[in-house]
């Protein structure tokens, strides 16, 4: 394990140093420099995944592939980082899943050369529907579906000794547009620092298939569901507002920024660990149990 960690750190450092040196080369100017900067950012993501993989001692990576752009980009990074033969993509449909999403997920895995499996979550959903007190609602069922899917992904991770790759982007993470212990659970998160528009930029550079690039973002939690309709804002508005808020110390200056800031504040609990006294106990041994 120690050798894996040392090798992983060495690979990470060498890769980042090489890409940074390439950007600042005096022979690179204009559009070539912009392309080099993008290449550097993508290279850092690959190096991070490779480091996490070496550091874990696992035999591969498993990722849920939905047919959408986030999971497509994350899967592509995994394949570039450790090789497609070590990456497993799981498409996890329910009864209301769009057939086109399944075809797009299969196309992606074939293009990348990674293994692709389909596991229906409908039997597990049925188990919840048969529980006492279950009431069909988009909120309840949507969260159950997200958690079931992640449980299935972790089942395969445990079965094959793999890491779980997450697919959350910065825009959705900051707004809390995710399910606790569902789609925000992972061992490595390659897109968490990228806004949605940067995910699309990476997707174009990684040659993600056009059908995935052109479809409207959707979590696929109910028929006809749209991310932007559910949030009530376009991703362009979200990304612009988040950048402005960060630049101005989280002080809103427009109605859209106010709405985004309210969502950021409301979802803070999703970005923090559960409240606990561990840090307090470690700082003050006088209140340790038994003292």
Secondary structure, DSSP 8 states (H G I E B T S, - for coil): -HHHHHHHHHHHHHHHHHHHHHHT-TT--HHHHHHHHHHHHHHHHHHHHHHHHHHHT-SEEEEE--SSHHHHHHHHHHHHHH-GGGEEEEE---TT--HHHHHHHHHHHHHHT-EEEE---HHHHHHHHTSTT----HHHHHHHHHHHHHHHHHHHHHHHTEEEB----HHHHHHT-S-TTTTT--SB-TTTT--HHHHHHHHHHTT--HHHHHS-----SSTT--HHHHHTS-HHHHHHHHHHHHHTTT---SHHHHHHHHHHHHTHHHHS----SHHHHHH-GGGSTT-
